[in-house]
Amino acid sequence: MEHGRNPSSCAANAYNFPVVHILFSPGSRSPQRLATFPLLSLVCFLAAALPVAAQSTSEPAPEASARNTGRILLVLPFDNRTGQPNLEWIREAAPELLSSRFSSAGFSPMSREDRLYAFDHLGLPQGFQPSRASSLKLAQTLDADSIIVGSYWTDVSGFVVAAQVVDVPHLRMTQPITQHGEMRDLIAIFDSLAWKLTRQLDPGFNVAEETFIAAGAGLRLDAFEQYIRGISEPDQAERLRHLNEAVKLSPDYSQAWMALGREDYSGQQYEQAAAAFAKVGRNDPDSLEAGFYRGLSLLYSGDYGQSEKAFADVARVLPLAEVVNNEGVALSRNGRDGIAFYRQAETSDPRAPDYHFNIAVSLKRQGDETGAEAELAQCLRLRPADTEAQALERAWKAPPGTSSYDNEVRPDPLERIERRFDAAAFRQAAQMLDQMDAARLAALTPAERARTLAGQAQSYLDRGLLLEAERLYQSAVVADGSSAEGHAGLAEVRERAGDADDARKEAHIALNLAPSAQAYLVLGRLDLAENHLSEADSEAGEALKLDPASRPAAELRRTIESRQAPKP
């Protein structure tokens, strides 16, 4: 990380940035107006570090930006028509599952926190089941383009769920879409429903249904139920019990670890919170927020070295002012000088009084009394009622030996910690970057555009994000139908999703266009699964010819050889 970078050097005004007047802060459930300068500074930093950001987050890819307008969704809890109170938890499960798939498909679904804030704003209870009219009012409050409403019930066929899309600008509702299956397949049922709804929202969307289902295949239903109960129970002890059970059932369940960390943090159990936040996977959408609150938890626990590292990891991808400020605080608590970080935070957000306060305290420690007093005065100009700053100013200005000097409470003041993570600012900045990258993509030739999209898709595929990867590979093929990389990538996505026939088809298309180690490996693994060892060995050999350093090809060859070896 380059400390002291001046983000304002970016010519942000060269782009036609959209203005989002109100965004909801997930941590506070309250609307927050974003200052233009800090946001554009963040955009400039991210634009300079785009390759790093693209590999470290799971935000929608740039190609989707041209279609982002009109893609803000609000998924409401579904109506429980089963008559069974023990299935009430599925009301909240529906928006969680659907929103997750919509996000991967390139939409912008509202978070549960946004919805709860809107309910509070309209004076509605959390368990309120909106009518069509109140649903429209809710969507208009949140500036949503579409809302998803639905219900579920049981019959002789098993579990049934139905949903409709409400087009908010045109005030019309689509025909219901239904999906049914066995209760044990509840997650796959909602994944299939999400695919059908996505096709209705975007008729040009061409990701396979199998990919949607594969996206949720690794999630245990019992762990998911405990997670939903853990985020929706009114009693904190019950929330903790359910969340602990969720992570016990599924130790790699990032969402449950994130929710558990939040509960521990709000209960001031900072060591437990830090441990929970550390379990959130790097590919999870909450990973940056988890890193921020892990840094805070470590800071409050007194582990300043690990706290500094946690904030630094976040700042490499997301250099928000509150992140770099807290990195400086961790340094200061550890006996080092954090003033460079406070200045970076102040440059990013010059109207935040706390950053001026922190600079003042640091300068005073260094013996720069003039500079310290100037920064403290700026803090008070921005927040005149700051009693701590007022007392500090009186103490600093009073001559030694005077009553006002001696009567002031004069411990060495501590630099102030920012306790709020503004994920909304990053989402808005990411959307702006998407628009910038869409313009760059549009300027490329079809072949260059396809290569760029396929490269972005591969980074998703390497992290196991099949839905996002297929969406970009499909875009690459649309940009250039002769893209061997696009078809080879689609072949691997289809293979991982369990669609062997389509995987073979895409692999052969890719090989007809150009030699491809990736396509040969797909065919080799498929032939190995069908015990066609001779064909698999030939395909592994072709992959090694094209890429002699390929570990997957070498592993495939070893597996084939072990199968071919005579049994003792």
Order of alpha helices (4+ residues) and beta strands (2+ residues): beta-beta-alpha-alpha-beta-beta-alpha-beta-alpha-alpha-beta-beta-beta-beta-alpha-alpha-alpha-alpha-alpha-alpha-alpha-alpha-alpha-alpha-alpha-alpha-alpha-alpha-alpha-alpha-alpha-alpha-alpha-alpha-alpha-alpha
